[in-house]
Amino acid sequence: MKITENNNLESIDQEVISEETTEKNQENPDNQTIEQVIEEQSDLSEEIEPSGNEENADDAARTDGEEQPASVKTEIRKAALKESFQTKNVRYGSYSAAMIAIVIVIAVVINLIASALPAGIQSVDLSSNKIYSIGKQTKKVLKQVKDPITITVFSSKESANETLVRLLDNYDDNKNITVEYLDPAMNPSAASQYNSLSQGSVVVKSGSREQTIDSGEIFVSDYSSYYTTGNASTTFDGEGQVTSAIQYVTSAKLPKLYVITGHGEQTLSQTLSSMIGKQNIETDELNLMTKGSIPDDSDCLVIYAPSSDYTEQEAQMVLDYLNQGGSVIAIQYYTEEKLVNYESILNAYGLQTEEGIVMETANHYYQYPMYVIPTIATSEITQDLVSANMNVLMPNALGMIANEAEGTDVTPLLQTSGGAYLKTVTNGQLNSTEKEDGDETGTFLLAALATKSTGKDGKLIAISSSSLIDDSVTQSFTLGNLDLFSSCLSYLTSEDGVETVSIEAKNMTPESITVPSFQAIAWGAVLILLIPVAVIVAGLIVWLSRRKK
């Protein structure tokens, strides 16, 4: 009975194994290992059939029942486990896990690289006037910095103005510049030497030279139009002031500019004087008659719209100064008086002023023919204006032409179109602005650089309209007039390739966008109706296509 029960148990085990093996073969008919295991199991079963010897059969049945089925089951489990890793779900899951791991690694690497980048690259300045960024002029100045510079802000970084902090991050990227924040409340002894500075002021220092910038010079509020418009404007001059201070503390010698007086000249406006100061150019007046000579420390002379003529001696002083390598900016003003001696200076450098005021044809003037919008010729002086696509406005300009003076070279800076013409003024009035027979016509120079090689290169820049730098023009329109004049000064006073720069303050007043009613209705229809309907239709199409499948 014992052998029979064992045999029955063995048969039941055999059937279970056979069923499991059959199911495995159905799922994976190509699995040869399972088939071989089943054949081995069948052979073992035949070996323990009753042979008439109950004791031997009992031992065989007991041995096979306790050891062999377990080993067979182990092999089957191994084969099933191996097979489970070869299913589609496992393969797709492994692929997804690998891709997720790769994406995570890439994201970590990108973040590590981004955190090491300069602040100017990490963030994008989307402001209309780029108040958080530095321009080409500043970048050029920073490339020339060789000595260590410390920029100290009298405020904690947390309480400092965010606009100023983000701007200074661009300077801090330079290896020779360090930006520090000094809280006067936490460091009263360090701040005691700058008692006159207000919270948020900046000190730029290099070696023994330093320049202080009050916070009122960084954020400038203008209330001049408050009582008429109800609005006050605020400008941010952070870049202009800090870059100017860097040039100041790194310059061994500051350029000296003399403005000639004594001939009814116009005076420099406060706006123009401030711009020249930001270029770190020292300014002084010079009366040739009383002084009797041009000082040796002069780097540039400015002749600003004389209304009476020079003496021969004064004109010769200027010419001698030019022939010794000096630089002059001559700004002209229309007068019915003949300025013969003054004109001799221009003539010696290949320039001649024609009689009359320039009038332009359509598309080359603003409102009136004498409000000329000249063509800006590409040159070293005007390249920034050309690249920025800026306009220059020159009201009441005189027409100049180039003559053939020996050893001179004339480079146009501003010029008219070929259809421009000249109108003469009689008793201070224009009888007509229309083109008439006898009017001189052609292309006229409105600003030009004239050089003359005389052992030392003298440089003369002639500008044919004093209105180029007049506040009535520069403060009324967004123009490149002051940029042009600043470039002229920088070109004439630069030393050893280091140019002086003056960066204009940037307007911080928010600009509103006015959308015409028609466009508002059209965009409303697109956003409220068309796009939602398109999304619904696309969803229905996808749903129907999947349902058919």
Long-range contacts (C-beta under 8 A, 24 or more apart in sequence): 2-58, 3-50, 3-54, 3-57, 3-58, 3-61, 6-58, 6-61, 6-62, 6-65, 7-48, 7-49, 7-50, 7-61, 9-65, 10-45, 10-48, 10-61, 10-64, 10-65, 13-65, 13-69, 14-41, 14-42, 14-45, 17-41, 17-69, 17-72, 17-73, 17-76, 20-76, 21-76, 24-76, 24-79, 24-80, 24-83, 27-83, 28-83, 31-79, 31-83, 33-75, 33-79, 34-76, 34-79, 37-72, 37-75, 37-76, 37-79, 40-72, 41-68, 41-69, 41-72, 44-68, 118-170, 118-173, 119-166, 119-169, 119-170, 119-172, 119-173, 120-169, 120-170, 120-173, 123-166, 128-511, 129-506, 129-507, 129-508, 130-506, 131-163, 131-167, 131-236, 131-238, 131-506, 131-508, 132-163, 132-166, 132-167, 133-167, 133-170, 134-167, 134-170, 134-171, 134-239, 134-243, 135-239, 135-503, 136-384, 137-243, 137-384, 137-501, 137-503, 138-170, 138-239, 138-243, 138-501, 138-503, 140-499, 140-501, 141-243, 141-246, 141-247, 141-501, 142-171, 142-174, 142-177, 142-246, 144-250, 144-497, 144-498, 145-174, 145-176, 145-177, 145-246, 145-250, 146-176, 146-250, 147-176, 147-206, 147-207, 147-250, 148-176, 148-177, 148-178, 148-206, 149-176, 149-177, 149-178, 149-204, 149-205, 149-206, 149-246, 149-249, 149-250, 150-177, 150-178, 150-180, 150-204, 150-205, 150-206, 151-177, 151-178, 151-179, 151-180, 151-202, 151-203, 151-204, 151-242, 152-180, 152-181, 152-182, 152-202, 152-203, 152-204, 152-205, 153-179, 153-180, 153-181, 153-182, 153-200, 153-201, 153-202, 154-182, 154-184, 154-191, 154-194, 154-197, 154-198, 154-199, 154-200, 154-201, 154-202, 154-203, 155-181, 155-182, 155-183, 155-184, 155-199, 155-200, 156-181, 156-183, 156-186, 157-181, 159-183, 160-200, 161-200, 161-219, 163-236, 163-238, 163-508, 164-200, 164-202, 164-218, 164-238, 167-238, 167-239, 167-242, 168-238, 168-242, 171-242, 171-246, 177-246, 202-241, 202-242, 202-245, 204-242, 204-245, 204-246, 204-248, 204-249, 205-249, 206-246, 206-249, 206-250, 207-249, 209-248, 209-249, 209-250, 210-249, 211-244, 211-245, 211-248, 211-249, 213-241, 213-242, 213-245, 217-241, 219-508, 220-505, 231-509, 233-507, 233-509, 234-507, 234-508, 234-509, 235-505, 235-506, 235-507, 235-508, 236-505, 236-506, 236-507, 236-508, 237-505, 237-506, 239-503, 239-506, 240-278, 240-502, 240-503, 240-504, 240-505, 241-278, 243-501, 243-503, 244-278, 244-279, 244-280, 244-501, 244-502, 244-503, 247-280, 247-498, 247-500, 247-501, 248-280, 251-280, 251-498, 253-495, 254-280, 254-281, 254-282, 255-279, 255-280, 255-281, 255-282, 255-299, 255-300, 255-493, 255-495, 255-500, 256-281, 256-282, 256-284, 256-295, 256-297, 256-298, 256-299, 256-300, 257-281, 257-282, 257-283, 257-284, 257-298, 257-299, 257-300, 257-301, 257-302, 257-489, 257-493, 258-283, 258-284, 258-285, 258-286, 258-294, 258-295, 258-298, 258-300, 258-301, 258-302, 259-283, 259-284, 259-285, 259-286, 259-301, 259-302, 259-304, 260-285, 260-286, 260-287, 260-288, 260-301, 260-302, 260-303, 260-304, 260-306, 261-285, 261-286, 261-287, 262-287, 262-288, 262-289, 262-290, 263-306, 263-307, 263-308, 263-309, 263-310, 263-342, 264-306, 264-307, 264-308, 265-303, 265-304, 265-305, 265-306, 265-307, 266-304, 266-305, 266-333, 266-466, 267-304, 268-302, 268-304, 269-469, 269-470, 269-471, 270-471, 271-471, 271-474, 271-475, 271-482, 272-469, 272-482, 272-485, 275-482, 275-485, 275-486, 275-502, 275-504, 276-489, 276-502, 278-502, 278-503, 279-486, 279-489, 279-490, 279-493, 279-500, 279-501, 279-502, 280-500, 281-489, 281-493, 281-500, 288-314, 288-317, 288-318, 289-314, 293-317, 294-318, 294-321, 294-326, 298-326, 299-327, 299-492, 299-493, 299-495, 300-326, 300-327, 300-328, 300-329, 300-489, 300-492, 300-493, 301-326, 301-327, 301-328, 301-329, 302-328, 302-329, 302-331, 303-328, 303-329, 303-330, 303-331, 303-342, 304-331, 304-466, 305-331, 305-332, 305-333, 305-466, 306-333, 306-339, 306-342, 307-333, 307-335, 307-337, 308-337, 308-339, 309-337, 309-338, 309-339, 309-340, 309-341, 309-342, 310-339, 310-341, 310-342, 310-345, 311-341, 312-341, 314-341, 315-341, 315-342, 315-344, 315-345, 318-345, 319-344, 319-345, 319-348, 321-458, 322-348, 322-349, 322-452, 322-458, 322-459, 322-460, 323-452, 323-454, 323-456, 323-458, 324-454, 324-456, 324-458, 325-454, 325-455, 325-456, 325-457, 325-458, 326-458, 326-459, 327-458, 327-459, 327-460, 327-461, 327-492, 327-493, 328-459, 328-460, 328-461, 329-461, 329-463, 329-485, 329-488, 329-489, 329-492, 330-460, 330-461, 330-462, 330-463, 331-463, 331-465, 331-466, 331-468, 331-469, 332-398, 332-462, 332-463, 332-464, 332-465, 332-466, 333-466, 334-396, 334-398, 334-425, 336-425, 336-428, 345-460, 346-400, 346-450, 346-460, 346-462, 347-403, 347-405, 348-405, 348-408, 348-452, 349-405, 349-408, 349-410, 349-450, 349-451, 349-452, 349-458, 349-460, 349-462, 350-402, 350-403, 350-404, 350-405, 350-408, 350-409, 350-410, 350-450, 350-452, 351-400, 351-401, 351-402, 351-403, 351-410, 351-445, 351-448, 351-450, 351-460, 351-462, 352-400, 352-401, 352-402, 352-403, 353-398, 353-399, 353-400, 353-464, 354-398, 354-399, 354-400, 354-401, 354-422, 354-440, 354-444, 355-422, 355-424, 355-440, 356-398, 356-399, 356-422, 356-423, 356-424, 356-425, 356-439, 356-440, 357-396, 357-397, 357-398, 357-399, 357-422, 357-423, 357-424, 357-425, 357-430, 358-394, 358-397, 358-398, 358-399, 358-416, 358-420, 358-421, 358-422, 358-444, 358-446, 358-464, 359-420, 359-421, 359-422, 359-423, 359-433, 359-435, 360-416, 360-417, 360-419, 360-420, 361-417, 361-419, 361-420, 364-416, 364-417, 364-419, 364-420, 366-393, 368-433, 369-433, 370-395, 370-396, 370-397, 370-423, 370-430, 370-433, 371-395, 372-397, 372-416, 372-420, 372-446, 374-414, 374-415, 374-416, 374-446, 374-447, 375-414, 375-415, 375-416, 375-417, 376-413, 376-414, 376-480, 377-411, 377-412, 377-413, 377-414, 377-415, 379-411, 379-412, 379-413, 379-449, 380-491, 381-413, 381-449, 381-461, 381-484, 381-487, 381-488, 381-491, 382-413, 382-414, 382-484, 382-487, 384-483, 384-487, 385-480, 385-483, 385-484, 385-487, 388-480, 390-479, 390-480, 390-483, 391-479, 391-480, 392-468, 392-479, 392-480, 392-481, 392-484, 393-467, 393-473, 393-477, 393-479, 393-481, 394-446, 394-464, 394-465, 394-467, 394-468, 395-465, 395-467, 395-473, 396-465, 396-467, 397-446, 397-464, 397-465, 397-467, 398-464, 398-465, 399-440, 399-444, 399-445, 399-446, 399-464, 400-444, 400-445, 400-446, 400-448, 400-462, 400-464, 401-444, 401-445, 402-445, 402-448, 405-452, 407-452, 407-453, 407-454, 408-450, 408-451, 408-452, 409-450, 409-451, 409-452, 410-445, 410-448, 410-449, 410-450, 411-448, 411-449, 411-450, 411-451, 412-445, 412-447, 412-448, 413-446, 413-447, 413-448, 413-449, 413-461, 413-484, 414-445, 414-446, 414-447, 414-448, 414-484, 415-443, 415-444, 415-445, 415-446, 416-443, 416-444, 416-446, 417-443, 418-442, 418-443, 420-444, 447-484, 449-491, 459-491, 459-492, 461-488, 461-491, 461-492, 463-488
